Amino acid sequence: MIDGFTLSLKGRALRLLSAREYSRAELVKKLTPFETSPGELAKALDELQAKDFINEQRVVDSVLHRRSAKLGAARIKQELQSKGLDAGAVLEAVDVLKSTEVERAREVWRKKFGNAPENASERGKQMRFLMSRGFGSEAIRKVISGVFEEFDD
């Protein structure tokens, strides 16, 4: 409520969408408490979707743009799924991410550690860190074993 004025569901949705991209499922979750009559929210969201204010592909692109430099495919897949996006769009995005997984993992490793692990304990710590960021075991193995080759030269 702003100075005696209550925002409509469409107004609330537009306010949310002005800050970042939201999927329809996220908007339903956030706006359901404000629905006054059954079907009102669905109608408002249908109108916004028809005008392309709600666009799942933009949500996917936004997440990939914001998160791919720091996270692996597994974490991003989980984040996209939690937004209630189409399974096909999620799988397509994950396939794109997997092609750059090793390079992205190497860059995250370089920013965090920068030096080859000196012992097995340190190696485990570095591997667990990359795993917690959602990088796959194959990419982690390539990054960590590649580090030893770089520093041996």
Kinemage of the C-alpha trace (Angstrom):
@kinemage 1
@onewidth
@group {chain A} dominant
@subgroup {mainchain}
@vectorlist {calphas} color= white
{ca met a 1} P 0.000 0.000 0.000
{ca ile a 2} L 1.435 3.343 -1.052
{ca asp a 3} L -0.330 6.447 0.367
{ca gly a 4} L -3.711 4.700 0.478
{ca phe a 5} L -3.187 3.107 -2.944
{ca thr a 6} L -2.972 -0.676 -3.264
{ca leu a 7} L -1.000 -2.070 -6.168
{ca ser a 8} L -2.840 -4.412 -8.503
{ca leu a 9} L -1.422 -7.875 -9.116
{ca lys a 10} L -0.203 -6.716 -12.509
{ca gly a 11} L 1.446 -3.700 -10.872
{ca arg a 12} L 3.148 -5.900 -8.288
{ca ala a 13} L 4.363 -8.248 -11.029
{ca leu a 14} L 5.721 -5.348 -13.078
{ca arg a 15} L 7.516 -3.982 -10.020
{ca leu a 16} L 9.197 -7.355 -9.508
{ca leu a 17} L 10.024 -7.697 -13.208
{ca ser a 18} L 11.594 -4.248 -13.282
{ca ala a 19} L 14.313 -5.475 -10.922
{ca arg a 20} L 15.166 -8.758 -12.687
{ca glu a 21} L 13.706 -11.501 -14.858
{ca tyr a 22} L 11.259 -13.836 -13.092
{ca ser a 23} L 9.704 -17.036 -14.359
{ca arg a 24} L 5.943 -17.408 -14.263
{ca ala a 25} L 6.237 -19.989 -11.472
{ca glu a 26} L 8.279 -17.569 -9.338
{ca leu a 27} L 5.709 -14.810 -9.847
{ca val a 28} L 2.877 -17.158 -8.913
{ca lys a 29} L 4.711 -18.074 -5.704
{ca lys a 30} L 5.376 -14.427 -4.795
{ca leu a 31} L 1.996 -12.991 -5.773
{ca thr a 32} L -0.464 -15.686 -4.652
{ca pro a 33} L -0.875 -14.109 -1.178
{ca phe a 34} L -2.127 -10.900 -2.851
{ca glu a 35} L -4.754 -12.575 -5.041
{ca thr a 36} L -8.256 -11.478 -3.992
{ca ser a 37} L -10.341 -13.657 -6.317
{ca pro a 38} L -9.604 -17.044 -7.929
{ca gly a 39} L -8.132 -16.763 -11.414
{ca glu a 40} L -7.195 -13.096 -11.021
{ca leu a 41} L -3.457 -13.827 -10.826
{ca ala a 42} L -3.496 -16.220 -13.787
{ca lys a 43} L -5.283 -13.607 -15.896
{ca ala a 44} L -2.793 -10.868 -14.964
{ca leu a 45} L 0.178 -13.127 -15.691
{ca asp a 46} L -1.360 -14.259 -19.002
{ca glu a 47} L -1.597 -10.614 -20.057
{ca leu a 48} L 2.001 -9.920 -19.071
{ca gln a 49} L 3.189 -13.051 -20.859
{ca ala a 50} L 1.251 -12.085 -24.008
{ca lys a 51} L 3.050 -8.723 -23.962
{ca asp a 52} L 6.409 -10.533 -23.465
{ca phe a 53} L 7.047 -9.098 -20.013
{ca ile a 54} L 7.398 -12.705 -18.803
{ca asn a 55} L 9.748 -14.694 -21.003
{ca glu a 56} L 11.329 -17.992 -19.922
{ca gln a 57} L 14.213 -17.753 -22.385
{ca arg a 58} L 15.197 -14.372 -20.933
{ca val a 59} L 15.115 -15.896 -17.448
{ca val a 60} L 17.452 -18.684 -18.610
{ca asp a 61} L 19.777 -16.213 -20.350
{ca ser a 62} L 19.807 -13.952 -17.297
{ca val a 63} L 20.779 -16.787 -14.944
{ca leu a 64} L 23.477 -17.996 -17.335
{ca his a 65} L 24.867 -14.488 -17.702
{ca arg a 66} L 24.918 -13.781 -13.962
{ca arg a 67} L 26.033 -17.157 -12.627
{ca ser a 68} L 28.082 -19.048 -15.231
{ca ala a 69} L 31.363 -17.307 -14.404
{ca lys a 70} L 31.196 -18.551 -10.803
{ca leu a 71} L 29.199 -21.785 -10.867
{ca gly a 72} L 29.288 -25.133 -12.592
{ca ala a 73} L 26.579 -26.715 -14.704
{ca ala a 74} L 25.128 -28.759 -11.835
{ca arg a 75} L 24.502 -25.719 -9.601
{ca ile a 76} L 23.068 -23.668 -12.450
{ca lys a 77} L 20.832 -26.572 -13.499
{ca gln a 78} L 19.482 -26.779 -9.949
{ca glu a 79} L 18.898 -23.014 -9.876
{ca leu a 80} L 17.040 -23.072 -13.213
{ca gln a 81} L 14.905 -26.015 -12.091
{ca ser a 82} L 14.005 -24.224 -8.865
{ca lys a 83} L 12.583 -21.399 -10.963
{ca gly a 84} L 10.041 -23.776 -12.478
{ca leu a 85} L 11.366 -23.441 -16.023
{ca asp a 86} L 10.668 -25.832 -18.881
{ca ala a 87} L 12.828 -28.968 -18.608
{ca gly a 88} L 13.852 -28.715 -22.271
{ca ala a 89} L 15.141 -25.154 -21.836
{ca val a 90} L 17.067 -26.199 -18.718
{ca leu a 91} L 18.708 -29.162 -20.482
{ca glu a 92} L 19.631 -27.010 -23.464
{ca ala a 93} L 21.258 -24.420 -21.189
{ca val a 94} L 23.164 -27.111 -19.289
{ca asp a 95} L 24.475 -28.586 -22.555
{ca val a 96} L 25.835 -25.163 -23.517
{ca leu a 97} L 27.480 -24.801 -20.099
{ca lys a 98} L 29.127 -28.213 -20.209
{ca ser a 99} L 31.114 -27.228 -23.291
{ca thr a 100} L 32.922 -24.534 -21.263
{ca glu a 101} L 32.930 -26.283 -17.879
{ca val a 102} L 36.691 -26.916 -17.689
{ca glu a 103} L 37.644 -23.354 -18.650
{ca arg a 104} L 35.179 -21.854 -16.178
{ca ala a 105} L 36.332 -24.214 -13.401
{ca arg a 106} L 39.962 -23.310 -14.121
{ca glu a 107} L 39.181 -19.593 -13.850
{ca val a 108} L 37.253 -20.044 -10.565
{ca trp a 109} L 40.146 -22.151 -9.218
{ca arg a 110} L 42.722 -19.546 -10.319
{ca lys a 111} L 40.852 -16.700 -8.575
{ca lys a 112} L 40.445 -18.671 -5.344
{ca phe a 113} L 43.754 -20.523 -5.089
{ca gly a 114} L 46.212 -19.647 -7.876
{ca asn a 115} L 48.814 -22.142 -6.641
{ca ala a 116} L 49.088 -25.890 -7.072
{ca pro a 117} L 48.108 -27.861 -3.956
{ca glu a 118} L 51.172 -28.811 -1.918
{ca asn a 119} L 49.736 -31.993 -0.424
{ca ala a 120} L 46.773 -34.348 -0.549
{ca ser a 121} L 44.881 -32.364 2.082
{ca glu a 122} L 45.197 -29.147 0.093
{ca arg a 123} L 44.269 -30.978 -3.103
{ca gly a 124} L 41.105 -32.311 -1.427
{ca lys a 125} L 40.219 -28.841 -0.195
{ca gln a 126} L 40.545 -27.388 -3.690
{ca met a 127} L 38.520 -30.212 -5.214
{ca arg a 128} L 35.746 -29.863 -2.607
{ca phe a 129} L 35.600 -26.127 -3.247
{ca leu a 130} L 35.068 -26.647 -6.977
{ca met a 131} L 32.545 -29.393 -6.265
{ca ser a 132} L 30.584 -27.068 -3.964
{ca arg a 133} L 30.383 -24.599 -6.836
{ca gly a 134} L 28.688 -27.259 -8.967
{ca phe a 135} L 31.507 -28.236 -11.286
{ca gly a 136} L 31.569 -31.827 -12.494
{ca ser a 137} L 34.155 -34.333 -11.288
{ca glu a 138} L 35.686 -34.669 -14.763
{ca ala a 139} L 36.215 -30.902 -15.055
{ca ile a 140} L 37.645 -30.762 -11.527
{ca arg a 141} L 40.047 -33.597 -12.262
{ca lys a 142} L 41.236 -31.849 -15.434
{ca val a 143} L 41.747 -28.539 -13.627
{ca ile a 144} L 43.627 -30.015 -10.667
{ca ser a 145} L 45.783 -32.368 -12.754
{ca gly a 146} L 46.421 -29.564 -15.263
{ca val a 147} L 47.665 -27.380 -12.421
{ca phe a 148} L 50.414 -29.860 -11.598
{ca glu a 149} L 51.510 -29.939 -15.249
{ca glu a 150} L 51.617 -26.109 -15.398
{ca phe a 151} L 53.766 -25.814 -12.283
{ca asp a 152} L 56.080 -28.693 -13.218
{ca asp a 153} L 57.288 -26.910 -16.368
